[in-house]
């Protein structure tokens, strides 16, 4: 039923709780897990059109950090006997996750919420909510526990 499972990770403990759930599902269905980390240029947070000297090198450094992080998680998943791959993507987080899921024919997205509320939610939005609304497949959301 769920042959391809997508797990977006951002390096937080909240996000990693989703990985445990995805691993259990993958073991039951013989699924492959794809873990992705979406890298966003810090300059796009200030101004989407801003281009600064050195920004390309900083993006490459962010991508390398993301890749190292994902490789660490991949080792943990592979030890459990689940086929796994990793991808570092770049772009607006929610839309990039949705686009990747669609292009890869993902059967299930497993991700956690961050539990933001109030001003934080208004400023940062909810990636999980945006993915839930636009995803081309079922989305299994794990609520954040503080």
NUTOR-255619 format. One record per atom (N, C-alpha, C, O): atom name; residue number from 1; x, y negated, z negated; residue in one letter. Coordinates in pm, 1 decimal, always signed. Each point is the difference from the previous one (the first is absolute). Last residue first. Layout:
N
CA	NUM	X	Y	Z	a
...
//
This chain:
146
N	146	+566.5	-1904.9	-2364.6	x
CA	146	+97.6	-89.3	-63.7	x
C	146	+47.2	+53.7	-131.9	x
O	146	+82.2	-63.0	-66.4	x
N	145	-276.1	+262.9	+553.3	x
CA	145	-19.1	+11.4	-144.8	x
C	145	+108.2	-82.6	-64.7	x
O	145	+118.7	+21.3	+24.7	x
N	144	-381.5	+15.7	+488.8	x
CA	144	+115.9	-33.9	-82.8	x
C	144	-36.3	+16.3	-146.5	x
O	144	-110.4	-33.6	-42.8	x
N	143	-133.8	+317.0	+443.6	x
CA	143	-3.4	-124.6	-75.2	x
C	143	+123.9	-18.4	-86.9	x
O	143	+53.1	+95.8	-56.4	x
N	142	-114.3	+159.4	+533.9	x
CA	142	+29.9	+33.9	-137.8	x
C	142	+0.1	-130.4	-79.4	x
O	142	+81.8	-87.6	+28.0	x
N	141	-307.1	+260.3	+468.7	x
CA	141	+59.7	-105.2	-83.2	x
C	141	+15.6	+48.7	-143.2	x
O	141	-93.3	+53.3	-60.1	x
N	140	+29.1	+139.6	+587.3	x
CA	140	-11.4	+45.9	-138.1	x
C	140	+74.9	-101.9	-85.5	x
O	140	+122.9	-6.0	+3.4	x
N	139	-356.8	+16.7	+512.9	x
CA	139	+100.9	-58.8	-86.9	x
C	139	-30.1	+45.3	-142.6	x
O	139	-110.8	-18.4	-50.4	x
N	138	-14.9	+180.2	+604.5	x
CA	138	-31.7	-15.4	-142.7	x
C	138	+119.2	-57.3	-77.6	x
O	138	+116.0	+23.7	+33.7	x
N	137	-118.1	-168.2	+468.0	x
CA	137	-14.8	+131.0	-63.3	x
C	137	-39.9	-21.0	-146.2	x
O	137	-2.6	-113.7	-47.1	x
N	136	+126.2	-242.2	+347.3	x
CA	136	-66.0	+88.4	+96.6	x
C	136	-27.8	+139.6	-56.7	x
O	136	-43.1	+89.5	+72.7	x
N	135	+78.3	-601.7	-328.0	x
CA	135	+67.3	+126.9	+30.9	x
C	135	-79.3	+85.9	+97.5	x
O	135	-123.0	+1.5	-3.6	x
N	134	+15.8	-447.8	-215.8	x
CA	134	+39.7	+8.2	+141.1	x
C	134	+57.0	+135.2	+42.5	x
O	134	+23.4	+21.3	+118.9	x
N	133	-184.9	-145.3	-576.1	x
CA	133	-99.7	-53.1	+94.4	x
C	133	+34.7	+26.9	+145.9	x
O	133	-90.0	+14.6	+82.7	x
N	132	+393.2	+110.0	-435.9	x
CA	132	-125.1	+74.8	-12.6	x
C	132	-102.1	-44.0	+104.4	x
O	132	-67.6	+83.3	+60.3	x
N	131	+468.0	-328.6	-101.6	x
CA	131	+22.6	+129.2	+66.0	x
C	131	-128.7	+81.5	-2.2	x
O	131	-37.9	+58.7	+101.3	x
N	130	+30.3	-462.9	-333.5	x
CA	130	+10.1	-24.5	+144.9	x
C	130	+20.1	+130.4	+76.8	x
O	130	-59.6	+20.3	+105.8	x
N	129	+61.9	-2.1	-576.6	x
CA	129	-133.8	-32.3	+49.8	x
C	129	+0.7	-21.7	+150.6	x
O	129	-89.6	+46.4	+70.5	x
N	128	+503.1	+22.0	-288.1	x
CA	128	-81.2	+121.7	-2.2	x
C	128	-139.8	-25.2	+57.0	x
O	128	-51.9	+81.0	+76.9	x
N	127	+343.8	-445.5	-136.9	x
CA	127	+41.5	+81.9	+113.3	x
C	127	-88.4	+123.8	+6.8	x
O	127	-45.7	+38.4	+107.7	x
N	126	-70.0	-513.8	-324.8	x
CA	126	+6.1	+141.1	-34.2	x
C	126	+33.9	+79.3	+125.0	x
O	126	-83.5	+15.9	+89.1	x
N	125	+200.7	-550.1	-263.3	x
CA	125	-95.8	+84.3	+69.8	x
C	125	+13.6	+143.5	-46.2	x
O	125	+78.8	+30.1	-89.7	x
N	124	+162.6	-445.0	-57.6	x
CA	124	+65.3	+108.1	+72.6	x
C	124	-95.9	+85.7	+81.5	x
O	124	+42.9	+71.8	+90.3	x
N	123	-202.9	-454.3	-345.6	x
CA	123	+122.1	-43.4	+68.1	x
C	123	+56.3	+111.1	+87.5	x
O	123	+32.3	-23.5	+116.5	x
N	122	-413.0	+114.1	-383.9	x
CA	122	-35.1	-105.1	+95.1	x
C	122	+122.1	-41.0	+81.0	x
O	122	-10.6	-20.5	+120.9	x
N	121	+66.3	+327.1	-472.3	x
CA	121	-72.5	+63.0	+110.8	x
C	121	-34.1	-102.9	+107.4	x
O	121	+6.3	+29.5	+119.3	x
N	120	+197.9	-188.5	-512.1	x
CA	120	+92.1	+86.4	+74.8	x
C	120	-68.8	+62.4	+121.4	x
O	120	+55.5	+2.5	+109.9	x
N	119	-318.4	-256.6	-414.7	x
CA	119	+82.8	-81.6	+87.9	x
C	119	+96.8	+84.1	+82.1	x
O	119	+20.5	-27.6	+118.2	x
N	118	-380.0	+327.9	-325.4	x
CA	118	+7.5	-144.1	-19.2	x
C	118	+86.5	-69.2	+102.8	x
O	118	-10.8	+27.0	+119.7	x
N	117	+131.2	+473.4	-184.4	x
CA	117	-130.1	-64.8	-11.0	x
C	117	+22.7	-149.3	-11.9	x
O	117	+113.3	-46.4	-12.5	x
N	116	+148.0	+565.7	+136.6	x
CA	116	+1.0	-145.9	-14.8	x
C	116	-142.4	-51.2	-12.5	x
O	116	-94.2	+56.7	+55.2	x
N	115	+279.8	+410.3	+2.5	x
CA	115	-76.8	-46.2	-115.0	x
C	115	+4.5	-149.9	-21.6	x
O	115	-21.6	-48.0	-111.3	x
N	114	+205.5	+362.6	+458.8	x
CA	114	+91.9	-62.8	-95.3	x
C	114	-72.1	-57.4	-120.2	x
O	114	+63.3	-45.1	-95.5	x
N	113	-166.0	+493.3	+429.2	x
CA	113	-28.4	-142.3	-12.9	x
C	113	+101.9	-56.8	-97.7	x
O	113	+69.5	+75.6	-67.9	x
N	112	+25.1	+362.3	+387.4	x
CA	112	-51.0	-49.6	-127.0	x
C	112	-35.3	-147.0	+10.6	x
O	112	+45.8	-71.3	+89.2	x
N	111	-47.3	+504.9	+285.7	x
CA	111	+72.9	-115.2	-53.5	x
C	111	-61.4	-44.9	-130.9	x
O	111	-113.6	+34.6	-32.4	x
N	110	+89.1	+322.6	+489.5	x
CA	110	-6.0	+7.5	-146.4	x
C	110	+84.0	-114.8	-53.1	x
O	110	+120.4	-7.1	+24.5	x
N	109	-379.7	+177.5	+459.9	x
CA	109	+92.4	-94.7	-62.2	x
C	109	-20.3	+10.9	-150.4	x
O	109	-112.3	-10.3	-49.3	x
N	108	+8.5	+352.3	+498.4	x
CA	108	-32.8	-49.1	-133.6	x
C	108	+108.3	-97.5	-45.1	x
O	108	+119.3	+25.1	+17.1	x
N	107	-116.3	+171.9	+420.8	x
CA	107	-128.2	+54.4	-43.9	x
C	107	-46.1	-55.5	-134.3	x
O	107	-119.3	+1.3	-30.5	x
N	106	+444.0	-189.1	+469.9	x
CA	106	-2.0	+38.3	-141.8	x
C	106	-140.7	+44.7	-39.1	x
O	106	-99.0	-60.2	+41.5	x
N	105	+337.1	-87.3	+396.4	x
CA	105	-106.8	+98.1	-18.5	x
C	105	-6.3	+53.8	-142.1	x
O	105	-20.7	+119.5	-21.0	x
N	104	+311.9	-473.5	+223.1	x
CA	104	+54.8	+131.4	-34.6	x
C	104	-107.4	+107.3	-17.9	x
O	104	+32.8	+116.2	-23.8	x
N	103	-136.4	-580.1	+122.5	x
CA	103	+91.4	+44.4	+105.8	x
C	103	+54.7	+140.5	-25.1	x
O	103	+32.9	+71.3	+94.8	x
N	102	-317.6	-277.3	-423.9	x
CA	102	-71.1	+21.3	+126.5	x
C	102	+92.6	+57.4	+107.3	x
O	102	-36.0	+95.9	+68.3	x
N	101	+219.8	-219.7	-482.9	x
CA	101	-90.9	+113.8	-18.6	x
C	101	-72.1	+33.4	+129.8	x
O	101	-16.2	+116.9	+35.1	x
N	100	+282.5	-504.6	-42.2	x
CA	100	+82.2	+121.0	-1.9	x
C	100	-88.6	+124.3	-12.5	x
O	100	+20.1	+98.4	+71.2	x
N	99	-229.1	-517.7	-101.9	x
CA	99	+48.5	+23.9	+136.5	x
C	99	+82.1	+128.4	+8.3	x
O	99	-13.4	+77.3	+94.8	x
N	98	-128.7	-221.1	-523.1	x
CA	98	-114.0	+43.6	+81.6	x
C	98	+44.4	+33.8	+142.2	x
O	98	-39.4	+103.2	+54.5	x
N	97	+360.8	-289.4	-342.4	x
CA	97	-38.9	+133.5	-47.3	x
C	97	-112.2	+56.0	+87.2	x
O	97	+6.0	+114.9	+43.9	x
N	96	+121.7	-556.4	+33.8	x
CA	96	+105.8	+90.7	+44.8	x
C	96	-30.8	+143.9	-42.4	x
O	96	+23.3	+93.6	+76.5	x
N	95	-304.0	-441.1	-227.3	x
CA	95	-20.3	+24.9	+143.0	x
C	95	+103.9	+97.1	+54.2	x
O	95	-31.1	+82.6	+85.8	x
N	94	+71.9	-221.3	-540.5	x
CA	94	-122.7	+78.2	+22.8	x
C	94	-17.4	+35.2	+147.3	x
O	94	-27.6	+115.3	+33.1	x
N	93	+414.6	-390.7	-147.1	x
CA	93	-5.9	+131.4	-63.9	x
C	93	-124.2	+80.3	+37.3	x
O	93	+12.4	+108.7	+56.5	x
N	92	+248.0	-448.3	+265.2	x
CA	92	-99.4	-21.9	-106.8	x
C	92	-38.0	+136.1	-58.3	x
O	92	-35.6	+91.4	+74.3	x
N	91	+501.5	-50.6	+135.9	x
CA	91	-118.6	-73.8	+41.0	x
C	91	-91.0	-28.8	-116.6	x
O	91	+35.5	+24.2	-115.4	x
N	90	+347.1	+379.9	+245.4	x
CA	90	+8.4	-144.1	-23.4	x
C	90	-127.9	-66.1	+49.5	x
O	90	-49.0	+31.0	+108.6	x
N	89	+260.5	+491.1	-290.8	x
CA	89	-73.1	-79.5	+97.5	x
C	89	+10.6	-147.4	-36.9	x
O	89	+34.4	-34.7	-112.9	x
N	88	+194.5	+554.7	+22.0	x
CA	88	+0.5	-138.1	-46.6	x
C	88	-62.7	-81.7	+111.1	x
O	88	+45.3	+3.5	+114.4	x
N	87	-82.5	+543.9	-252.0	x
CA	87	+7.3	-106.5	+100.0	x
C	87	+3.6	-133.9	-72.7	x
O	87	-75.4	-23.2	-94.5	x
N	86	+120.4	+616.0	+22.4	x
CA	86	-8.5	-137.1	-49.8	x
C	86	+12.6	-98.1	+114.9	x
O	86	+61.4	+28.7	+102.7	x
N	85	-214.9	+529.2	-225.1	x
CA	85	+82.2	-93.5	+77.3	x
C	85	-22.1	-140.0	-54.8	x
O	85	-96.4	-25.4	-72.2	x
N	84	+5.8	+598.7	-53.2	x
CA	84	-10.3	-142.7	-26.3	x
C	84	+87.8	-79.0	+95.7	x
O	84	+106.5	+45.4	+41.7	x
N	83	-331.5	+472.5	-226.1	x
CA	83	+66.5	-67.8	+110.6	x
C	83	-24.0	-150.6	-14.0	x
O	83	-112.0	-43.5	-26.9	x
N	82	+119.4	+386.4	-392.2	x
CA	82	-90.5	-70.2	+91.3	x
C	82	+82.2	-70.3	+107.4	x
O	82	+98.9	-67.0	-29.8	x
N	81	+51.7	+319.4	-377.9	x
CA	81	-34.6	+83.4	+114.2	x
C	81	-95.6	-63.4	+98.6	x
O	81	-62.7	+70.1	+79.4	x
N	80	+288.9	-250.2	-486.4	x
CA	80	-127.6	+65.4	-28.5	x
C	80	-49.1	+84.6	+117.2	x
O	80	-109.8	+55.5	-5.3	x
N	79	+502.0	-321.7	+33.3	x
CA	79	+26.2	+100.5	-103.6	x
C	79	-126.2	+76.9	-36.4	x
O	79	+7.2	+113.0	-48.5	x
N	78	-31.8	-484.7	+342.9	x
CA	78	+52.1	+119.8	+66.4	x
C	78	+30.4	+111.3	-99.6	x
O	78	-14.3	+117.9	+32.4	x
N	77	-117.7	-541.9	-197.6	x
CA	77	-111.6	+66.7	+67.6	x
C	77	+46.6	+129.9	+64.7	x
O	77	-67.6	+102.4	-10.3	x
N	76	+391.7	-380.8	-193.8	x
CA	76	-91.3	+53.7	-101.7	x
C	76	-113.2	+80.3	+63.6	x
O	76	-37.0	+106.5	-49.3	x
N	75	+335.0	-339.2	+331.1	x
CA	75	+66.0	+113.3	-63.3	x
C	75	-88.9	+67.1	-102.8	x
O	75	-4.8	+122.7	-9.1	x
N	74	-139.1	-524.7	+207.5	x
CA	74	-10.2	+113.5	+92.6	x
C	74	+63.8	+124.4	-60.4	x
O	74	-54.2	+109.9	+12.5	x
N	73	+91.7	-525.8	-233.7	x
CA	73	-131.9	+60.6	-20.1	x
C	73	-14.5	+123.3	+89.0	x
O	73	-60.8	+99.1	-40.4	x
N	72	+452.4	-349.1	+95.9	x
CA	72	-4.5	+56.1	-135.1	x
C	72	-131.2	+70.7	-28.4	x
O	72	-1.0	+109.1	-57.1	x
N	71	+47.4	-346.9	+459.0	x
CA	71	+78.5	+123.8	+4.7	x
C	71	+4.3	+67.3	-137.4	x
O	71	-2.5	+122.8	-9.4	x
N	70	-200.7	-547.8	+47.8	x
CA	70	-82.8	+106.3	+57.5	x
C	70	+75.6	+132.7	+6.2	x
O	70	-58.6	+105.9	-23.1	x
N	69	+296.9	-489.2	-125.6	x
CA	69	-107.5	+32.2	-93.6	x
C	69	-82.6	+118.8	+51.7	x
O	69	-25.8	+95.2	-73.6	x
N	68	+350.1	-276.2	+359.3	x
CA	68	+62.1	+74.2	-109.9	x
C	68	-103.9	+44.6	-102.4	x
O	68	+4.2	+112.9	-48.9	x
N	67	-151.2	-391.3	+398.4	x
CA	67	+36.4	+131.6	+51.4	x
C	67	+63.2	+86.3	-109.2	x
O	67	-32.0	+118.3	-11.9	x
N	66	-66.4	-570.0	-83.3	x
CA	66	-123.7	+77.9	+12.8	x
C	66	+30.0	+142.4	+45.5	x
O	66	-59.4	+95.6	-49.7	x
N	65	+416.0	-400.4	+35.2	x
CA	65	-44.4	+32.6	-135.7	x
C	65	-124.8	+87.9	+3.7	x
O	65	-11.1	+97.4	-74.5	x
N	64	+164.5	-265.0	+483.0	x
CA	64	+92.5	+100.7	-51.6	x
C	64	-39.4	+42.5	-141.1	x
O	64	+3.3	+118.8	-32.3	x
N	63	-243.0	-470.7	+230.8	x
CA	63	-31.6	+126.8	+66.0	x
C	63	+90.4	+112.4	-51.4	x
O	63	-45.8	+112.4	-20.5	x
N	62	+130.5	-551.8	-125.0	x
CA	62	-125.9	+49.0	-57.9	x
C	62	-37.9	+135.4	+58.8	x
O	62	-46.8	+88.5	-71.7	x
N	61	+418.5	-307.2	+256.4	x
CA	61	+30.8	+45.6	-136.3	x
C	61	-125.1	+55.7	-67.6	x
O	61	+6.5	+102.5	-68.0	x
N	60	-58.0	-301.2	+487.6	x
CA	60	+71.1	+126.9	+13.3	x
C	60	+35.2	+56.8	-137.1	x
O	60	-8.7	+120.9	-21.4	x
N	59	-182.2	-547.1	+35.7	x
CA	59	-99.5	+102.1	+34.5	x
C	59	+66.5	+136.6	+13.6	x
O	59	-54.9	+100.6	-44.7	x
N	58	+332.7	-468.5	-25.4	x
CA	58	-74.7	+30.0	-121.3	x
C	58	-106.5	+105.8	+26.6	x
O	58	-24.1	+86.4	-84.3	x
N	57	+271.1	-252.5	+446.6	x
CA	57	+85.5	+82.8	-85.2	x
C	57	-73.9	+38.3	-128.4	x
O	57	+14.3	+112.2	-48.6	x
N	56	-232.5	-407.3	+337.5	x
CA	56	+10.4	+131.5	+62.5	x
C	56	+85.5	+94.9	-84.4	x
O	56	-33.4	+117.4	-16.2	x
N	55	-12.2	-576.0	-104.7	x
CA	55	-120.4	+77.1	-31.4	x
C	55	+6.0	+140.3	+59.7	x
O	55	-53.7	+94.2	-58.3	x
N	54	+381.3	-463.9	+107.0	x
CA	54	+23.4	+105.8	-97.9	x
C	54	-121.2	+85.6	-28.4	x
O	54	+11.6	+102.5	-67.2	x
N	53	-103.5	-581.5	+242.2	x
CA	53	+127.3	+66.5	+22.2	x
C	53	+19.7	+103.5	-109.7	x
O	53	-23.6	-27.6	-117.6	x
N	52	-476.0	-94.2	+235.3	x
CA	52	+115.9	-58.3	-65.5	x
C	52	+124.9	+78.4	+35.0	x
O	52	-5.7	+120.2	+26.1	x
N	51	-544.2	-218.2	+111.6	x
CA	51	+116.9	+79.0	+36.4	x
C	51	+120.2	-70.3	-59.6	x
O	51	+26.3	-116.2	+30.8	x
N	50	-606.2	+109.0	-70.6	x
CA	50	+131.1	-45.2	-44.1	x
C	50	+109.2	+97.1	+43.9	x
O	50	-9.4	+120.5	-23.5	x
N	49	-487.4	-102.8	+67.0	x
CA	49	+76.6	-42.8	+116.6	x
C	49	+143.3	-40.1	-34.2	x
O	49	+75.5	-42.4	+87.4	x
N	48	-406.0	+184.7	-418.9	x
CA	48	+12.2	+106.6	+99.4	x
C	48	+85.7	-38.0	+120.4	x
O	48	+54.7	+88.2	+66.2	x
N	47	-7.7	-263.2	-576.5	x
CA	47	-56.8	-50.8	+124.7	x
C	47	+19.0	+105.7	+108.0	x
O	47	+113.8	+35.0	+31.1	x
N	46	-53.1	+70.1	-493.5	x
CA	46	+4.0	-145.6	-8.7	x
C	46	-68.2	-61.3	+121.6	x
O	46	-86.6	-86.6	-11.9	x
N	45	+133.6	+547.8	-7.7	x
CA	45	-85.1	-35.9	-112.8	x
C	45	-6.5	-151.4	-16.8	x
O	45	-101.1	-54.4	-44.6	x
N	44	+385.1	+256.3	+362.9	x
CA	44	-138.0	-5.8	+48.4	x
C	44	-96.1	-33.2	-112.5	x
O	44	-110.9	-47.1	+25.0	x
N	43	+573.7	+111.8	-113.3	x
CA	43	-25.4	-129.0	+64.5	x
C	43	-142.2	-10.6	+51.5	x
O	43	-55.2	-109.8	+7.1	x
N	42	+245.7	+508.3	-200.3	x
CA	42	-38.6	-97.4	-102.7	x
C	42	-32.5	-136.4	+60.4	x
O	42	-68.5	-80.9	-62.5	x
N	41	-5.5	+551.7	+318.2	x
CA	41	+100.3	-105.1	-13.3	x
C	41	-44.9	-97.7	-107.7	x
O	41	-114.9	-44.1	+0.5	x
N	40	-25.4	+559.0	+1.9	x
CA	40	-51.0	-131.1	+40.6	x
C	40	+110.8	-101.8	-22.0	x
O	40	+60.7	-5.3	-107.0	x
N	39	-142.1	+575.2	+157.9	x
CA	39	+87.3	-108.6	-40.0	x
C	39	-55.5	-129.7	+57.2	x
O	39	-32.1	-9.4	+118.5	x
N	38	-163.6	+523.8	-249.7	x
CA	38	-11.3	-114.1	+90.6	x
C	38	+82.6	-114.2	-57.6	x
O	38	-20.0	-42.7	-113.7	x
N	37	+19.4	+601.7	+78.3	x
CA	37	+17.7	-122.1	-77.2	x
C	37	+0.2	-113.1	+100.7	x
O	37	+78.8	-0.6	+94.7	x
N	36	-249.8	+555.5	-116.7	x
CA	36	+42.4	-122.3	+66.9	x
C	36	+20.3	-110.3	-102.3	x
O	36	-64.5	-4.5	-104.8	x
N	35	+14.5	+582.6	+170.2	x
CA	35	+7.6	-112.9	-92.2	x
C	35	+49.9	-121.2	+77.8	x
O	35	+99.4	+7.6	+72.1	x
N	34	-348.8	+480.9	+44.8	x
CA	34	+83.3	-107.3	+52.4	x
C	34	-6.5	-113.6	-100.1	x
O	34	-106.5	-55.6	-26.5	x
N	33	+1.5	+619.6	+22.6	x
CA	33	-12.1	-133.1	-58.5	x
C	33	+93.2	-95.0	+73.1	x
O	33	+117.1	+30.7	+22.1	x
N	32	-386.8	+458.6	+101.5	x
CA	32	+123.6	-76.4	+5.6	x
C	32	-27.3	-137.2	-60.3	x
O	32	-102.6	-61.8	+28.5	x
N	31	-170.4	+546.9	-141.6	x
CA	31	+12.2	-126.6	+73.4	x
C	31	+142.5	-52.3	+1.9	x
O	31	+85.6	+41.3	-78.1	x
N	30	-363.1	+357.0	-110.4	x
CA	30	+116.2	+20.5	+86.2	x
C	30	+27.9	-123.0	+85.3	x
O	30	+39.9	+11.3	+115.9	x
N	29	-385.2	+42.6	-470.3	x
CA	29	-36.2	+7.9	+140.9	x
C	29	+117.1	+27.8	+94.0	x
O	29	-20.2	+9.7	+121.0	x
N	28	+66.1	-43.5	-608.2	x
CA	28	-125.1	+75.5	+21.8	x
C	28	-28.6	+23.7	+148.1	x
O	28	-45.5	+107.6	+38.6	x
N	27	+413.7	-378.7	-172.0	x
CA	27	+25.9	+138.9	-35.3	x
C	27	-123.3	+86.8	+24.0	x
O	27	+12.4	+115.4	+41.2	x
N	26	-49.9	-581.6	+19.7	x
CA	26	+83.8	+60.0	+104.8	x
C	26	+28.6	+146.9	-29.0	x
O	26	+1.3	+82.1	+91.7	x
N	25	-229.6	-336.5	-417.8	x
CA	25	-85.7	+22.6	+118.0	x
C	25	+78.6	+70.6	+109.1	x
O	25	-49.4	+94.0	+62.2	x
N	24	+289.0	-224.9	-442.1	x
CA	24	-95.3	+106.9	-33.4	x
C	24	-89.6	+33.9	+118.8	x
O	24	-25.0	+116.9	+29.1	x
N	23	+316.6	-483.6	+15.6	x
CA	23	+75.6	+124.6	-5.6	x
C	23	-92.1	+118.2	-31.2	x
O	23	+12.4	+105.8	+61.7	x
N	22	-184.9	-542.9	-78.3	x
CA	22	+21.7	+41.4	+139.0	x
C	22	+73.0	+133.7	+4.4	x
O	22	-29.7	+84.5	+84.5	x
N	21	-25.6	-285.6	-505.3	x
CA	21	-128.5	+47.9	+52.8	x
C	21	+15.3	+51.7	+142.5	x
O	21	-54.3	+104.8	+34.7	x
N	20	+429.4	-304.4	-233.8	x
CA	20	-32.1	+125.3	-71.3	x
C	20	-130.7	+59.9	+52.8	x
O	20	-10.0	+121.1	+19.9	x
N	19	+140.2	-547.3	+139.1	x
CA	19	+81.8	+107.1	+56.6	x
C	19	-28.5	+134.7	-67.0	x
O	19	-2.9	+103.2	+67.0	x
N	18	-189.1	-515.6	-219.9	x
CA	18	-69.4	+56.9	+116.1	x
C	18	+76.9	+118.0	+58.0	x
O	18	-59.6	+93.4	+53.6	x
N	17	+243.4	-358.0	-399.9	x
CA	17	-101.1	+92.1	-52.7	x
C	17	-76.7	+66.2	+114.5	x
O	17	-46.2	+113.3	-13.7	x
N	16	+371.3	-457.1	+95.6	x
CA	16	+50.0	+136.5	-7.8	x
C	16	-98.8	+98.1	-62.0	x
O	16	+13.4	+120.8	+19.5	x
N	15	-98.7	-594.6	+8.4	x
CA	15	-6.1	+64.0	+131.6	x
C	15	+42.3	+146.0	-6.9	x
O	15	-56.1	+84.7	+69.5	x
N	14	+91.5	-345.5	-463.6	x
CA	14	-140.4	+13.9	+40.0	x
C	14	-10.7	+77.8	+130.8	x
O	14	-78.2	+94.4	+11.1	x
N	13	+502.8	-219.5	-166.2	x
CA	13	-52.1	+118.2	-67.6	x
C	13	-145.8	+24.5	+34.7	x
O	13	-43.8	+114.5	+11.1	x
N	12	+346.7	-379.8	+345.4	x
CA	12	-53.7	-16.7	-135.6	x
C	12	-45.5	+134.4	-57.1	x
O	12	-28.5	+94.7	+73.3	x
N	11	+198.7	-179.0	+380.3	x
CA	11	+105.1	+6.2	-99.9	x
C	11	-48.9	-12.0	-143.0	x
O	11	+78.2	+16.0	-93.7	x
N	10	-343.4	+10.7	+502.9	x
CA	10	+65.5	-131.0	-5.4	x
C	10	+110.4	-4.3	-105.0	x
O	10	+54.1	-106.6	-29.3	x
N	9	-360.6	+473.1	+374.9	x
CA	9	+67.7	-25.4	-126.7	x
C	9	+66.3	-136.9	+3.9	x
O	9	+52.8	-41.6	+103.1	x
N	8	-447.8	+386.4	+166.4	x
CA	8	+74.5	-126.4	-2.3	x
C	8	+58.7	-23.1	-138.5	x
O	8	-70.4	+12.2	-100.3	x
N	7	-91.3	+437.3	+371.7	x
CA	7	+12.3	-55.6	-134.2	x
C	7	+82.1	-128.8	+9.1	x
O	7	+122.4	+5.7	+11.8	x
N	6	-416.5	+382.7	+314.8	x
CA	6	+82.1	-120.5	-6.4	x
C	6	-1.3	-55.1	-142.1	x
O	6	-106.1	-16.3	-60.3	x
N	5	+13.6	+515.2	+330.0	x
CA	5	-34.1	-88.0	-111.6	x
C	5	+98.4	-115.4	-3.3	x
O	5	+121.4	+20.2	+3.0	x
N	4	-311.3	+405.1	+333.3	x
CA	4	+92.7	-112.5	-8.7	x
C	4	-47.5	-97.0	-107.6	x
O	4	-106.0	-61.4	+12.0	x
N	3	-134.7	+461.6	+51.0	x
CA	3	+132.2	+43.9	+46.9	x
C	3	+104.5	-109.1	-12.5	x
O	3	+116.8	+28.5	-26.3	x
N	2	-613.8	+113.0	-163.6	x
CA	2	+89.1	-115.4	-8.1	x
C	2	+140.5	+45.1	+37.5	x
O	2	+78.5	+39.5	-86.3	x
N	1	-409.7	+283.2	+145.6	x
CA	1	-82.1	-119.4	+0.0	x
C	1	+86.9	-126.3	+0.0	x
O	1	-22.0	-90.1	+80.9	x
//
